[in-house]
């Protein structure tokens, strides 16, 4: 028998385990659940496994096989017993030696939890503080919300959500443009409050649904997610339900609650005028949609999506079992060890679990890397460096090192496998390839345009009031092209003017009030600040009168523009082209990581975003010696829907998030005859000096180290 002789004594089952009936399998077959009370984990097994476990105390594999045949009238094969033995040992449901029992596992679990450093590393991003026992309150309020916990309510909110999203799509530019209003401390506070509200109601949804189906809810308290407090409800006893459908309803109740809240907030955003109420609705709606669809539905972390997926495919303790299969499959691919499968599944199910394991590892790699960058940028620098190192070392490097350590412990077995040498050769070749200079083109976002031209955008969201030009019109610099209005800016102006009037009134009363006379300097400063605020808002309102930036003609206008339409900063309204006889040129930006590879005279190809337009060839005329502090080609910035990541500063300039060097290029005459002179956005592929991947990575690391070294 592979891994265990027929007469070799089998490991003993732990005496503290509990076995109870479970939900029927997907094919209708009965199932049972092994509950591990020490770790609060449960494992689903079928009838055949239950029959073998029932006679496991027979002692050896041969005796177990005989007992199964005697008691249940069927043959228990060697593969079946080996697979069950492997499953029990891998999940610590059986002891590896005779003298070890449940108390030894309890001591081992206690030792795992006793290290303060291990507790801190695992829990500083997420930990729970139980506060109350909510079951009585949940049962008392259940009649008030029971109507929302039905299929009819879900269907109604689903239809309302679809229609609400359709209405939002009619104002999409204005909706997306509102994100700019939340890039501030006030916006962060809005989103923090919205996240706490949404997550708290999310957990209440789990609690109410659990109580509805008779599941005990022992505790409710506060959980801290990246130090942000949210309510949590313990519904871990849902595993006791024999109905898989009811478990799925409890798993999905939180997401259902969030989506209902998001639907209500979406409708409020559509119906309310600009102001505080609409801003609150916007924050709740976006948090609800993103948190539910982008985070909670993900099956790769232990959130609702994980339990929904686990119950849907009928595999409990999904990650632990899938990871064991993933490690086994990886070792077989690399080394061909011929080890037995950790747990026997049908081939399609095994492939699904292996694919799930690899997808989870990839997802977690980027997730923990993102969390590391998040804590690095938002904590005090010294603390941030420590937390960044913990994230990288503990959650990324440690699992990789652990697997490599397992390979090292099996090195004698590995070197006897021919496939190991093939894998080693491939690994060496891949590492060597990282040091070989490759001649790859540098990708530079660029536009093909008249040498004198200007795009027309609105600097602030607004409603279109008038169109004063049409395509083909000749305009002079300063001529009015469009007029927009903003109720939000008008409201802000009234508030600012009221602050000025109040400050002027207090100053006028100084002669009659001794306290105000003592505060004259402060009052004058408040008045000056209020007047500057008024002047700033007036300038913003004036900016909504869109004027021609240069002399020329209107080469194109947005054909969808209509009076009363909401316009956002990412929507190009028109393009003004200067003297057409001056010809066309290529203008773009090169990222700082690649600028050293390029020089004047290098050949290039311009590939337009419009696939119907032909590729244009040319050469680089000039590359700036210093990085640009602002993106002057607005169509290339992410603020206006372009590929260069950038932000809009307080002075209205568009600032790149990484170093960008301006580039000019001359174009060949071939292929230029059909160009009308209007702006074409695309990508310039410039032939640069060959560079190895290792060299590129070292330059990037060095650049980041220099940039972050000062704190």
NORPEPE-V268064 format. One record per helix or strand. SS is the DSSP state (alpha for helix, beta for strand). FROM is the first residue (numbers start at 0). TO is the last residue. If there is no record, write none. Layout:
BEGIN
[[SS;FROM;TO] [SS;FROM;TO]]
END
This chain:
BEGIN
[[beta;8;8] [beta;12;12] [beta;17;20] [beta;31;35] [beta;40;44] [alpha;46;53] [alpha;55;57] [beta;59;59] [alpha;60;71] [alpha;77;89] [beta;93;93] [alpha;101;113] [alpha;115;122] [beta;125;131] [alpha;134;148] [alpha;150;168] [alpha;171;181] [alpha;184;211] [beta;219;224] [beta;227;232] [alpha;235;239] [alpha;243;270] [alpha;275;295] [alpha;303;312] [alpha;317;334] [alpha;346;377] [alpha;380;408] [alpha;410;413] [alpha;417;432] [beta;437;437] [beta;441;449] [beta;452;455] [beta;461;466] [beta;473;474] [beta;479;484] [alpha;486;507] [alpha;509;511] [alpha;513;517] [alpha;519;542] [beta;544;546] [beta;551;556] [beta;565;566] [beta;573;576] [alpha;579;581] [beta;583;590] [alpha;594;596] [beta;602;607] [beta;615;622] [alpha;633;635] [beta;636;636] [alpha;637;639] [beta;643;643] [beta;645;647] [beta;653;655] [beta;659;666] [beta;679;685] [beta;690;690] [alpha;692;707]]
END
